[in-house]
Amino acid sequence: MASVEKFTAAAVVNQLRHNTRAIENSSNEDIDPQRSELNYSLLPAREVSDYDYFCERKSELYCYDRADVKVLAGWVVSAPADFATRSPEETRRFFETVNDFMSERYGEKNIVQSIVHMDEAGQVPHCHVVFIPVVPDRKPNHPQEEKVCAAEVLSRTELRNFHPALQAYMDKHGPKDARVYTGVTAASGGNRTIKELKRDRPIDRNKDEIAVLQREVKELREEITTLKRIVSRDHERGRWNETEKERSVGRW
């Protein structure tokens, strides 16, 4: 089972830090800090942080300068339930195959993170593959050849075809009998959000819902703080420009 989410620029830092477990006192109560050392990245080591890499890659792309633009997307792919009885090597191979599939599908240089979480109680191991949604930019007035567009990358057709395509790739390259596309997956609509997956877990449902809502509230507060900072900065910049104009008129 896989789920997908999209993020605005204001949510990028928090999401990347969540995946690397860099947030102290996380609202996700499922996380067992003593098991976080079992998490691992599937990407080669970089000389820059994940956020710096995101900024560098995004600077090469055309992107609309609006606060609501989704500049980052992330798939969360869970290991099949029967992998609980398989070896760690098979589990890692499963996630490495997922990472290879994502890299081929969305562009290797667009992948910002690919992190396996082994530290959440009540959940099977799962992988967060976070990427910038990139498509060709055919507008002649744009200097870049590519642009950020989550709507095109994660279209309805893509969401409908994702599970079957991943299963076909897994059958060819992954461990034996690794089922990511089943009758249950198809019947449930295929792709669901992380909130929906946690909501439908049979254990501690209310507890999970509270944790998710607390996280969403925190993210909204951080986004509001960021937007207020931007508005304040622009306001001060406007006042400075007006003052300079008045001084210029006075000098002449």
C-alpha positions as CSV (number, residue, x, y, z in Angstrom):
1,M,0.0,0.0,0.0
2,A,1.3,3.5,-0.9
3,S,0.0,7.0,0.0
4,V,1.0,10.3,-1.5
5,E,1.2,13.9,-0.1
6,K,2.2,17.3,-1.5
7,F,3.8,20.1,0.3
8,T,4.1,23.9,-0.1
9,A,7.4,25.7,0.5
10,A,6.4,26.6,4.0
11,A,6.1,22.9,4.9
12,V,9.3,21.6,3.3
13,V,11.7,22.1,6.2
14,N,9.4,20.5,8.7
15,Q,8.7,17.5,6.5
16,L,12.4,16.9,5.8
17,R,13.2,17.1,9.5
18,H,10.4,14.8,10.4
19,N,11.7,12.1,8.0
20,T,15.2,12.4,9.4
21,R,13.8,12.4,13.0
22,A,15.4,15.8,13.6
23,I,12.3,17.2,15.3
24,E,12.5,17.0,19.1
25,N,9.3,16.0,20.9
26,S,7.5,15.0,17.7
27,S,3.7,14.9,17.9
28,N,3.8,11.4,16.3
29,E,3.5,9.3,19.5
30,D,4.1,6.1,17.5
31,I,7.8,6.9,17.1
32,D,10.1,4.9,19.4
33,P,13.3,7.0,19.7
34,Q,15.2,3.9,20.8
35,R,14.5,2.3,17.5
36,S,15.2,5.3,15.3
37,E,18.8,4.2,14.8
38,L,17.4,1.4,12.7
39,N,16.1,3.9,10.1
40,Y,18.2,4.3,7.0
41,S,18.6,6.3,3.8
42,L,18.6,4.7,0.4
43,L,20.4,7.7,-1.3
44,P,24.1,8.2,-1.6
45,A,25.7,10.6,0.9
46,R,25.7,14.2,-0.2
47,E,28.0,17.0,0.8
48,V,25.0,19.3,1.5
49,S,21.9,18.9,3.6
50,D,18.6,17.6,2.2
51,Y,17.1,21.1,2.4
52,D,20.1,22.7,0.6
53,Y,19.9,20.1,-2.1
54,F,16.2,20.9,-2.5
55,C,17.0,24.6,-2.8
56,E,19.8,24.0,-5.3
57,R,17.6,21.8,-7.5
58,K,14.6,24.0,-7.3
59,S,16.7,27.0,-8.3
60,E,17.3,25.3,-11.7
61,L,13.5,25.1,-12.3
62,Y,10.8,27.5,-13.1
63,C,8.3,27.8,-10.2
64,Y,5.4,30.1,-9.7
65,D,6.0,32.5,-6.8
66,R,2.9,31.7,-4.9
67,A,2.6,30.4,-1.3
68,D,0.1,27.7,-2.3
69,V,2.3,26.1,-5.0
70,K,3.2,22.5,-4.1
71,V,7.0,22.4,-4.5
72,L,7.5,18.9,-3.0
73,A,5.7,15.6,-3.1
74,G,6.2,12.4,-1.2
75,W,5.2,8.8,-1.6
76,V,5.0,6.6,1.5
77,V,5.3,2.9,0.6
78,S,4.8,0.2,3.2
79,A,6.4,-3.2,3.1
80,P,3.9,-6.1,2.6
81,A,2.6,-7.6,5.8
82,D,4.3,-10.9,5.2
83,F,7.7,-9.2,5.3
84,A,7.4,-9.3,9.1
85,T,8.7,-12.9,8.8
86,R,11.3,-12.2,6.1
87,S,14.9,-11.4,6.6
88,P,16.2,-7.8,6.9
89,E,18.0,-8.2,3.7
90,E,14.8,-9.0,1.8
91,T,13.1,-6.0,3.4
92,R,16.0,-3.7,2.4
93,R,15.9,-5.1,-1.1
94,F,12.2,-4.3,-1.3
95,F,12.8,-0.7,-0.4
96,E,15.8,-0.4,-2.7
97,T,13.6,-1.6,-5.5
98,V,11.0,1.0,-4.5
99,N,13.7,3.7,-4.6
100,D,14.9,2.6,-8.0
101,F,11.3,2.7,-9.4
102,M,10.8,6.2,-8.0
103,S,14.1,7.5,-9.4
104,E,13.3,6.2,-12.9
105,R,9.7,7.5,-12.7
106,Y,10.3,11.0,-11.3
107,G,14.0,11.6,-12.2
108,E,16.9,10.6,-10.0
109,K,18.2,14.2,-9.5
110,N,14.7,15.2,-8.3
111,I,14.7,12.8,-5.4
112,V,15.4,14.8,-2.2
113,Q,15.0,12.0,0.4
114,S,14.4,8.3,0.4
115,I,14.3,7.1,4.0
116,V,13.1,3.9,5.5
117,H,11.4,4.1,8.9
118,M,11.7,1.1,11.2
119,D,10.8,2.9,14.4
120,E,7.0,3.4,14.4
121,A,5.0,1.2,16.7
122,G,2.0,-0.5,15.2
123,Q,3.1,0.0,11.7
124,V,5.1,-2.1,9.3
125,P,8.4,-0.7,7.9
126,H,7.8,2.0,5.3
127,C,9.8,4.3,3.0
128,H,9.3,8.0,2.5
129,V,10.4,9.0,-1.0
130,V,10.3,12.8,-1.3
131,F,10.8,14.5,-4.6
132,I,10.3,17.7,-6.5
133,P,7.6,17.2,-9.1
134,V,9.2,18.3,-12.4
135,V,7.9,18.5,-15.9
136,P,9.2,20.0,-19.2
137,D,8.6,23.8,-19.4
138,R,7.6,24.6,-23.0
139,K,6.9,28.3,-22.5
140,P,9.3,30.3,-24.6
141,N,9.4,33.3,-22.2
142,H,10.8,31.1,-19.4
143,P,14.6,30.6,-19.4
144,Q,14.4,27.2,-17.7
145,E,13.7,24.1,-19.6
146,E,11.8,22.4,-16.7
147,K,9.3,23.6,-14.2
148,V,7.7,22.5,-10.9
149,C,4.2,21.2,-11.4
150,A,2.7,18.7,-9.0
151,A,-0.7,18.7,-10.8
152,E,0.9,17.3,-14.0
153,V,3.2,14.9,-12.3
154,L,0.6,13.5,-9.9
155,S,-2.3,13.6,-12.3
156,R,-5.4,11.3,-11.9
157,T,-3.9,9.0,-14.5
158,E,-0.6,8.8,-12.5
159,L,-2.4,8.0,-9.3
160,R,-4.5,5.3,-11.0
161,N,-1.5,3.7,-12.6
162,F,1.0,4.0,-9.8
163,H,0.3,0.8,-7.9
164,P,0.1,-1.5,-11.0
165,A,3.3,0.1,-12.4
166,L,5.2,-0.4,-9.1
167,Q,4.0,-4.0,-8.9
168,A,5.2,-4.7,-12.4
169,Y,8.6,-3.2,-11.6
170,M,8.7,-5.1,-8.3
171,D,8.0,-8.4,-10.1
172,K,10.9,-7.8,-12.4
173,H,13.5,-6.4,-10.1
174,G,12.4,-7.0,-6.5
175,P,12.3,-9.9,-4.0
176,K,10.1,-12.8,-4.8
177,D,6.4,-12.5,-4.2
178,A,6.5,-8.9,-3.0
179,R,2.9,-7.8,-3.3
180,V,2.2,-4.1,-3.3
181,Y,-0.9,-4.3,-5.6
182,T,-3.6,-6.5,-4.3
183,G,-7.4,-6.8,-4.5
184,V,-7.6,-4.8,-1.2
185,T,-5.4,-2.1,-2.7
186,A,-7.6,-1.8,-5.8
187,A,-10.9,-1.9,-3.8
188,S,-9.8,0.8,-1.4
189,G,-9.1,3.2,-4.2
190,G,-5.4,2.6,-4.5
191,N,-3.7,5.7,-3.2
192,R,-4.7,7.1,0.2
193,T,-3.2,9.8,2.4
194,I,-1.2,9.0,5.4
195,K,-4.0,10.4,7.6
196,E,-6.5,8.0,6.0
197,L,-4.1,5.0,6.5
198,K,-3.6,5.9,10.2
199,R,-7.3,6.6,10.7
200,D,-8.2,3.1,9.5
201,R,-5.7,1.3,11.7
202,P,-7.7,-0.9,14.1
203,I,-5.4,-0.2,17.1
204,D,-5.5,3.1,19.0
205,R,-7.5,4.9,16.3
206,N,-8.4,7.9,18.5
207,K,-4.8,8.2,19.7
208,D,-3.6,8.2,16.1
209,E,-6.1,10.8,15.0
210,I,-5.1,13.1,17.8
211,A,-1.4,12.8,16.9
212,V,-2.1,13.5,13.3
213,L,-4.3,16.5,14.1
214,Q,-1.6,17.9,16.5
215,R,1.0,17.6,13.8
216,E,-1.3,19.3,11.2
217,V,-2.0,22.2,13.7
218,K,1.7,22.6,14.3
219,E,2.5,22.7,10.6
220,L,-0.3,25.3,10.0
221,R,1.1,27.4,12.8
222,E,4.6,27.2,11.3
223,E,3.2,28.1,7.9
224,I,1.3,31.1,9.4
225,T,4.5,32.3,11.1
226,T,6.4,32.1,7.9
227,L,3.7,34.0,6.0
228,K,3.6,36.7,8.6
229,R,7.4,37.0,8.4
230,I,7.2,37.4,4.6
231,V,4.4,40.0,4.9
232,S,6.3,42.0,7.5
233,R,9.5,41.9,5.5
234,D,7.7,43.1,2.3
235,H,6.0,45.9,4.4
236,E,9.3,47.1,5.8
237,R,10.9,47.0,2.3
238,G,8.0,49.1,1.0
239,R,8.4,51.7,3.7
240,W,12.1,51.9,3.0
241,N,11.5,52.5,-0.7
242,E,8.9,55.3,0.1
243,T,11.4,56.9,2.4
244,E,14.1,56.8,-0.2
245,K,11.8,58.4,-2.7
246,E,11.0,61.3,-0.3
247,R,14.6,61.9,0.3
248,S,15.4,61.8,-3.4
249,V,12.7,64.5,-4.0
250,G,14.0,66.6,-1.1
251,R,17.5,66.5,-2.5
252,W,16.4,67.8,-5.9
